Amino acid sequence: MIGQMKSFRRTVLSGPYSKADIPNIRIDYKGLTAYARKKGIKACDLSDAEKNLFIIGSDMDSVRKLSLKA
Protein backbone atom coordinates (compact mmCIF):
# COMPACT_ATOMS: atom_id res chain seq x y z
CA MET A 1 0.00 0.00 0.00
CA ILE A 2 2.85 2.39 0.79
CA GLY A 3 4.32 1.97 -2.70
CA GLN A 4 0.95 2.64 -4.29
CA MET A 5 0.58 5.93 -2.42
CA LYS A 6 4.11 7.02 -3.36
CA SER A 7 3.35 6.27 -7.01
CA PHE A 8 0.03 8.14 -6.76
CA ARG A 9 1.62 11.20 -5.18
CA ARG A 10 4.45 11.24 -7.71
CA THR A 11 2.10 11.17 -10.71
CA VAL A 12 -0.85 13.21 -9.47
CA LEU A 13 0.99 15.80 -7.41
CA SER A 14 3.70 16.41 -10.01
CA GLY A 15 1.44 18.99 -11.65
CA PRO A 16 0.25 19.43 -15.21
CA TYR A 17 2.53 19.21 -18.23
CA SER A 18 3.50 22.44 -19.92
CA LYS A 19 2.87 22.89 -23.64
CA ALA A 20 6.62 22.63 -24.29
CA ASP A 21 6.65 19.12 -22.73
CA ILE A 22 4.11 17.74 -25.21
CA PRO A 23 5.66 16.46 -28.47
CA ASN A 24 4.38 17.92 -31.73
CA ILE A 25 3.00 14.84 -33.48
CA ARG A 26 0.03 14.98 -35.83
CA ILE A 27 -2.33 12.00 -35.59
CA ASP A 28 -5.70 11.57 -37.31
CA TYR A 29 -7.50 10.18 -34.24
CA LYS A 30 -10.92 10.30 -35.88
CA GLY A 31 -9.70 8.24 -38.83
CA LEU A 32 -7.80 5.86 -36.56
CA THR A 33 -10.80 5.12 -34.35
CA ALA A 34 -13.15 4.81 -37.35
CA TYR A 35 -10.74 2.34 -39.00
CA ALA A 36 -10.51 0.26 -35.81
CA ARG A 37 -14.28 0.30 -35.35
CA LYS A 38 -14.73 -0.82 -38.97
CA LYS A 39 -12.40 -3.78 -38.29
CA GLY A 40 -14.27 -4.53 -35.05
CA ILE A 41 -11.29 -4.05 -32.70
CA LYS A 42 -9.93 -1.38 -30.37
CA ALA A 43 -7.48 1.21 -31.73
CA CYS A 44 -4.77 -0.03 -29.35
CA ASP A 45 -5.04 -3.51 -30.87
CA LEU A 46 -4.14 -2.31 -34.38
CA SER A 47 -0.69 -3.20 -35.69
CA ASP A 48 2.00 -0.54 -35.91
CA ALA A 49 1.75 -0.62 -39.72
CA GLU A 50 -1.97 0.16 -39.50
CA LYS A 51 -1.40 2.95 -36.96
CA ASN A 52 1.31 4.45 -39.18
CA LEU A 53 -1.37 5.14 -41.80
CA PHE A 54 -2.87 7.76 -39.47
CA ILE A 55 0.33 9.36 -38.12
CA ILE A 56 1.28 12.31 -40.31
CA GLY A 57 4.99 12.84 -40.91
CA SER A 58 6.15 10.26 -38.37
CA ASP A 59 5.73 6.64 -37.28
CA MET A 60 4.98 4.62 -34.15
CA ASP A 61 8.66 4.21 -33.24
CA SER A 62 9.10 8.00 -33.02
CA VAL A 63 5.83 8.35 -31.11
CA ARG A 64 7.07 5.86 -28.51
CA LYS A 65 10.44 7.63 -28.18
CA LEU A 66 8.77 11.04 -27.71
CA SER A 67 5.97 9.90 -25.39
CA LEU A 68 5.64 11.50 -21.98
CA LYS A 69 6.77 9.29 -19.12
CA ALA A 70 4.88 9.45 -15.83
DOBA-620853 format. One record per residue: residue number from 1; residue in three letters; x, z, y of N, C-alpha, C in turn. Coordinates in nm, 3 decimals. Example, Ala and Ser with C-alpha at 12.3 -4.5 7.8 and 13.67 -1.06 7.14 Angstrom:
2
<n->1 | res->ALA | n_u->1.319 | n_w->0.780 | n_v->-0.569 | ca_u->1.230 | ca_w->0.780 | ca_v->-0.450 | c_u->1.320 | c_w->0.780 | c_v->-0.330>
<n->2 | res->SER | n_u->1.285 | n_w->0.708 | n_v->-0.225 | ca_u->1.367 | ca_w->0.714 | ca_v->-0.106 | c_u->1.290 | c_w->0.787 | c_v->0.003>
END
This chain:
70
<n->1 | res->MET | n_u->0.082 | n_w->0.000 | n_v->-0.119 | ca_u->0.000 | ca_w->0.000 | ca_v->0.000 | c_u->0.087 | c_w->0.000 | c_v->0.125>
<n->2 | res->ILE | n_u->0.198 | n_w->0.071 | n_v->0.123 | ca_u->0.285 | ca_w->0.079 | ca_v->0.239 | c_u->0.339 | c_w->-0.061 | c_v->0.274>
<n->3 | res->GLY | n_u->0.380 | n_w->-0.135 | n_v->0.174 | ca_u->0.432 | ca_w->-0.270 | ca_v->0.197 | c_u->0.328 | c_w->-0.363 | c_v->0.255>
<n->4 | res->GLN | n_u->0.203 | n_w->-0.346 | n_v->0.211 | ca_u->0.095 | ca_w->-0.429 | ca_v->0.264 | c_u->0.073 | c_w->-0.401 | c_v->0.412>
<n->5 | res->MET | n_u->0.078 | n_w->-0.276 | n_v->0.452 | ca_u->0.058 | ca_w->-0.242 | ca_v->0.593 | c_u->0.173 | c_w->-0.292 | c_v->0.679>
<n->6 | res->LYS | n_u->0.297 | n_w->-0.284 | n_v->0.628 | ca_u->0.411 | ca_w->-0.336 | ca_v->0.702 | c_u->0.396 | c_w->-0.486 | c_v->0.723>
<n->7 | res->SER | n_u->0.355 | n_w->-0.556 | n_v->0.619 | ca_u->0.335 | ca_w->-0.701 | ca_v->0.627 | c_u->0.224 | c_w->-0.732 | c_v->0.727>
<n->8 | res->PHE | n_u->0.115 | n_w->-0.655 | n_v->0.723 | ca_u->0.003 | ca_w->-0.676 | ca_v->0.814 | c_u->0.047 | c_w->-0.655 | c_v->0.959>
<n->9 | res->ARG | n_u->0.117 | n_w->-0.548 | n_v->0.983 | ca_u->0.162 | ca_w->-0.518 | ca_v->1.120 | c_u->0.258 | c_w->-0.625 | c_v->1.172>
<n->10 | res->ARG | n_u->0.346 | n_w->-0.671 | n_v->1.084 | ca_u->0.445 | ca_w->-0.771 | ca_v->1.124 | c_u->0.376 | c_w->-0.903 | c_v->1.163>
<n->11 | res->THR | n_u->0.274 | n_w->-0.943 | n_v->1.088 | ca_u->0.210 | ca_w->-1.071 | ca_v->1.117 | c_u->0.106 | c_w->-1.061 | c_v->1.227>
<n->12 | res->VAL | n_u->0.023 | n_w->-0.959 | n_v->1.225 | ca_u->-0.085 | ca_w->-0.947 | ca_v->1.321 | c_u->-0.035 | c_w->-0.896 | c_v->1.456>
<n->13 | res->LEU | n_u->0.054 | n_w->-0.802 | n_v->1.455 | ca_u->0.099 | ca_w->-0.741 | ca_v->1.580 | c_u->0.214 | c_w->-0.817 | c_v->1.644>
<n->14 | res->SER | n_u->0.259 | n_w->-0.926 | n_v->1.583 | ca_u->0.370 | ca_w->-1.001 | ca_v->1.641 | c_u->0.326 | c_w->-1.081 | c_v->1.763>
<n->15 | res->GLY | n_u->0.196 | n_w->-1.095 | n_v->1.783 | ca_u->0.144 | ca_w->-1.165 | ca_v->1.899 | c_u->0.120 | c_w->-1.312 | c_v->1.870>
<n->16 | res->PRO | n_u->0.055 | n_w->-1.379 | n_v->1.963 | ca_u->0.025 | ca_w->-1.521 | ca_v->1.943 | c_u->0.149 | c_w->-1.608 | c_v->1.960>
<n->17 | res->TYR | n_u->0.144 | n_w->-1.728 | n_v->1.904 | ca_u->0.253 | ca_w->-1.823 | ca_v->1.921 | c_u->0.241 | c_w->-1.886 | c_v->2.058>
<n->18 | res->SER | n_u->0.354 | n_w->-1.918 | n_v->2.118 | ca_u->0.350 | ca_w->-1.992 | ca_v->2.244 | c_u->0.339 | c_w->-2.141 | c_v->2.212>
<n->19 | res->LYS | n_u->0.302 | n_w->-2.220 | n_v->2.311 | ca_u->0.287 | ca_w->-2.364 | ca_v->2.289 | c_u->0.419 | c_w->-2.428 | c_v->2.248>
<n->20 | res->ALA | n_u->0.530 | n_w->-2.375 | n_v->2.296 | ca_u->0.662 | ca_w->-2.429 | ca_v->2.263 | c_u->0.698 | c_w->-2.405 | c_v->2.116>
<n->21 | res->ASP | n_u->0.637 | n_w->-2.304 | n_v->2.052 | ca_u->0.665 | ca_w->-2.273 | ca_v->1.912 | c_u->0.597 | c_w->-2.370 | c_v->1.816>
<n->22 | res->ILE | n_u->0.490 | n_w->-2.435 | n_v->1.862 | ca_u->0.411 | ca_w->-2.521 | ca_v->1.774 | c_u->0.471 | c_w->-2.661 | c_v->1.773>
<n->23 | res->PRO | n_u->0.505 | n_w->-2.714 | n_v->1.654 | ca_u->0.566 | ca_w->-2.847 | ca_v->1.646 | c_u->0.468 | c_w->-2.956 | c_v->1.688>
<n->24 | res->ASN | n_u->0.520 | n_w->-3.062 | n_v->1.746 | ca_u->0.438 | ca_w->-3.173 | ca_v->1.792 | c_u->0.425 | c_w->-3.277 | c_v->1.680>
<n->25 | res->ILE | n_u->0.325 | n_w->-3.258 | n_v->1.596 | ca_u->0.300 | ca_w->-3.348 | ca_v->1.484 | c_u->0.156 | c_w->-3.397 | c_v->1.495>
<n->26 | res->ARG | n_u->0.138 | n_w->-3.527 | n_v->1.488 | ca_u->0.003 | ca_w->-3.583 | ca_v->1.498 | c_u->-0.052 | c_w->-3.608 | c_v->1.359>
<n->27 | res->ILE | n_u->-0.168 | n_w->-3.546 | n_v->1.330 | ca_u->-0.233 | ca_w->-3.559 | ca_v->1.200 | c_u->-0.379 | c_w->-3.593 | c_v->1.223>
<n->28 | res->ASP | n_u->-0.429 | n_w->-3.693 | n_v->1.152 | ca_u->-0.570 | ca_w->-3.731 | ca_v->1.157 | c_u->-0.647 | c_w->-3.642 | c_v->1.059>
<n->29 | res->TYR | n_u->-0.683 | n_w->-3.521 | n_v->1.105 | ca_u->-0.750 | ca_w->-3.424 | ca_v->1.018 | c_u->-0.888 | c_w->-3.473 | c_v->0.974>
<n->30 | res->LYS | n_u->-0.958 | n_w->-3.538 | n_v->1.064 | ca_u->-1.092 | ca_w->-3.588 | ca_v->1.030 | c_u->-1.084 | c_w->-3.691 | c_v->0.916>
<n->31 | res->GLY | n_u->-0.989 | n_w->-3.783 | n_v->0.929 | ca_u->-0.970 | ca_w->-3.883 | ca_v->0.824 | c_u->-0.923 | c_w->-3.821 | c_v->0.694>
<n->32 | res->LEU | n_u->-0.834 | n_w->-3.724 | n_v->0.704 | ca_u->-0.780 | ca_w->-3.656 | ca_v->0.586 | c_u->-0.890 | c_w->-3.585 | c_v->0.508>
<n->33 | res->THR | n_u->-0.973 | n_w->-3.508 | n_v->0.579 | ca_u->-1.080 | ca_w->-3.435 | ca_v->0.512 | c_u->-1.187 | c_w->-3.530 | c_v->0.457>
<n->34 | res->ALA | n_u->-1.217 | n_w->-3.637 | n_v->0.530 | ca_u->-1.315 | ca_w->-3.735 | ca_v->0.481 | c_u->-1.264 | c_w->-3.803 | c_v->0.354>
<n->35 | res->TYR | n_u->-1.136 | n_w->-3.837 | n_v->0.351 | ca_u->-1.074 | ca_w->-3.900 | ca_v->0.234 | c_u->-1.080 | c_w->-3.807 | c_v->0.114>
<n->36 | res->ALA | n_u->-1.048 | n_w->-3.679 | n_v->0.135 | ca_u->-1.051 | ca_w->-3.581 | ca_v->0.026 | c_u->-1.194 | c_w->-3.562 | c_v->-0.023>
<n->37 | res->ARG | n_u->-1.287 | n_w->-3.553 | n_v->0.069 | ca_u->-1.428 | ca_w->-3.535 | ca_v->0.030 | c_u->-1.477 | c_w->-3.655 | c_v->-0.050>
<n->38 | res->LYS | n_u->-1.435 | n_w->-3.775 | n_v->-0.011 | ca_u->-1.473 | ca_w->-3.897 | ca_v->-0.082 | c_u->-1.420 | c_w->-3.896 | c_v->-0.226>
<n->39 | res->LYS | n_u->-1.298 | n_w->-3.840 | n_v->-0.244 | ca_u->-1.240 | ca_w->-3.829 | ca_v->-0.378 | c_u->-1.296 | c_w->-3.711 | c_v->-0.456>
<n->40 | res->GLY | n_u->-1.367 | n_w->-3.620 | n_v->-0.387 | ca_u->-1.427 | ca_w->-3.505 | ca_v->-0.453 | c_u->-1.332 | c_w->-3.389 | c_v->-0.475>
<n->41 | res->ILE | n_u->-1.226 | n_w->-3.380 | n_v->-0.393 | ca_u->-1.129 | ca_w->-3.270 | ca_v->-0.405 | c_u->-1.103 | c_w->-3.210 | c_v->-0.267>
<n->42 | res->LYS | n_u->-1.031 | n_w->-3.099 | n_v->-0.264 | ca_u->-0.993 | ca_w->-3.037 | ca_v->-0.138 | c_u->-0.874 | c_w->-3.111 | c_v->-0.078>
<n->43 | res->ALA | n_u->-0.859 | n_w->-3.105 | n_v->0.054 | ca_u->-0.748 | ca_w->-3.173 | ca_v->0.121 | c_u->-0.613 | c_w->-3.120 | c_v->0.073>
<n->44 | res->CYS | n_u->-0.604 | n_w->-2.991 | n_v->0.042 | ca_u->-0.477 | ca_w->-2.935 | ca_v->-0.003 | c_u->-0.437 | c_w->-2.984 | c_v->-0.142>
<n->45 | res->ASP | n_u->-0.533 | n_w->-3.037 | n_v->-0.217 | ca_u->-0.504 | ca_w->-3.087 | ca_v->-0.351 | c_u->-0.461 | c_w->-3.234 | c_v->-0.353>
<n->46 | res->LEU | n_u->-0.461 | n_w->-3.300 | n_v->-0.238 | ca_u->-0.414 | ca_w->-3.438 | ca_v->-0.231 | c_u->-0.264 | c_w->-3.442 | c_v->-0.253>
<n->47 | res->SER | n_u->-0.214 | n_w->-3.554 | n_v->-0.302 | ca_u->-0.069 | ca_w->-3.569 | ca_v->-0.320 | c_u->-0.003 | c_w->-3.590 | c_v->-0.184>
<n->48 | res->ASP | n_u->0.127 | n_w->-3.571 | n_v->-0.179 | ca_u->0.200 | ca_w->-3.591 | ca_v->-0.054 | c_u->0.188 | c_w->-3.736 | c_v->-0.007>
<n->49 | res->ALA | n_u->0.189 | n_w->-3.830 | n_v->-0.100 | ca_u->0.175 | ca_w->-3.972 | ca_v->-0.062 | c_u->0.041 | c_w->-3.997 | c_v->0.005>
<n->50 | res->GLU | n_u->-0.065 | n_w->-3.934 | n_v->-0.045 | ca_u->-0.197 | ca_w->-3.950 | ca_v->0.016 | c_u->-0.202 | c_w->-3.882 | c_v->0.153>
<n->51 | res->LYS | n_u->-0.142 | n_w->-3.765 | n_v->0.166 | ca_u->-0.140 | ca_w->-3.696 | ca_v->0.295 | c_u->-0.059 | c_w->-3.774 | c_v->0.398>
<n->52 | res->ASN | n_u->0.047 | n_w->-3.840 | n_v->0.353 | ca_u->0.131 | ca_w->-3.918 | ca_v->0.445 | c_u->0.053 | c_w->-4.029 | c_v->0.514>
<n->53 | res->LEU | n_u->-0.055 | n_w->-4.076 | n_v->0.453 | ca_u->-0.137 | ca_w->-4.180 | ca_v->0.514 | c_u->-0.201 | c_w->-4.133 | c_v->0.644>
<n->54 | res->PHE | n_u->-0.217 | n_w->-4.002 | n_v->0.661 | ca_u->-0.287 | ca_w->-3.947 | ca_v->0.776 | c_u->-0.194 | c_w->-3.874 | c_v->0.874>
<n->55 | res->ILE | n_u->-0.065 | n_w->-3.872 | n_v->0.846 | ca_u->0.033 | ca_w->-3.812 | ca_v->0.936 | c_u->0.097 | c_w->-3.925 | c_v->1.015>
<n->56 | res->ILE | n_u->0.085 | n_w->-3.920 | n_v->1.145 | ca_u->0.128 | ca_w->-4.031 | ca_v->1.231 | c_u->0.271 | c_w->-4.007 | c_v->1.278>
<n->57 | res->GLY | n_u->0.360 | n_w->-4.098 | n_v->1.239 | ca_u->0.499 | ca_w->-4.091 | ca_v->1.284 | c_u->0.584 | c_w->-3.987 | c_v->1.213>
<n->58 | res->SER | n_u->0.541 | n_w->-3.939 | n_v->1.098 | ca_u->0.615 | ca_w->-3.837 | ca_v->1.026 | c_u->0.572 | c_w->-3.839 | c_v->0.880>
<n->59 | res->ASP | n_u->0.616 | n_w->-3.741 | n_v->0.803 | ca_u->0.573 | ca_w->-3.728 | ca_v->0.664 | c_u->0.565 | c_w->-3.581 | c_v->0.626>
<n->60 | res->MET | n_u->0.519 | n_w->-3.553 | n_v->0.506 | ca_u->0.498 | ca_w->-3.415 | ca_v->0.462 | c_u->0.627 | c_w->-3.334 | c_v->0.456>
<n->61 | res->ASP | n_u->0.739 | n_w->-3.397 | n_v->0.425 | ca_u->0.866 | ca_w->-3.324 | ca_v->0.421 | c_u->0.900 | c_w->-3.268 | c_v->0.559>
<n->62 | res->SER | n_u->0.882 | n_w->-3.350 | n_v->0.664 | ca_u->0.910 | ca_w->-3.302 | ca_v->0.800 | c_u->0.810 | c_w->-3.196 | c_v->0.841>
<n->63 | res->VAL | n_u->0.685 | n_w->-3.211 | n_v->0.801 | ca_u->0.583 | ca_w->-3.111 | ca_v->0.835 | c_u->0.621 | c_w->-2.975 | c_v->0.775>
<n->64 | res->ARG | n_u->0.666 | n_w->-2.976 | n_v->0.650 | ca_u->0.707 | ca_w->-2.851 | ca_v->0.586 | c_u->0.828 | c_w->-2.788 | c_v->0.655>
<n->65 | res->LYS | n_u->0.924 | n_w->-2.870 | n_v->0.696 | ca_u->1.044 | ca_w->-2.818 | ca_v->0.763 | c_u->1.009 | c_w->-2.758 | c_v->0.900>
<n->66 | res->LEU | n_u->0.911 | n_w->-2.816 | n_v->0.969 | ca_u->0.877 | ca_w->-2.771 | ca_v->1.104 | c_u->0.767 | c_w->-2.665 | c_v->1.107>
<n->67 | res->SER | n_u->0.710 | n_w->-2.632 | n_v->0.991 | ca_u->0.597 | ca_w->-2.539 | ca_v->0.990 | c_u->0.638 | c_w->-2.401 | c_v->1.038>
<n->68 | res->LEU | n_u->0.542 | n_w->-2.333 | n_v->1.099 | ca_u->0.564 | ca_w->-2.198 | ca_v->1.150 | c_u->0.569 | c_w->-2.101 | c_v->1.033>
<n->69 | res->LYS | n_u->0.664 | n_w->-2.013 | n_v->1.033 | ca_u->0.677 | ca_w->-1.912 | ca_v->0.929 | c_u->0.624 | c_w->-1.779 | c_v->0.983>
<n->70 | res->ALA | n_u->0.543 | n_w->-1.711 | n_v->0.902 | ca_u->0.488 | ca_w->-1.583 | ca_v->0.945 | c_u->0.587 | c_w->-1.471 | c_v->0.924>
END
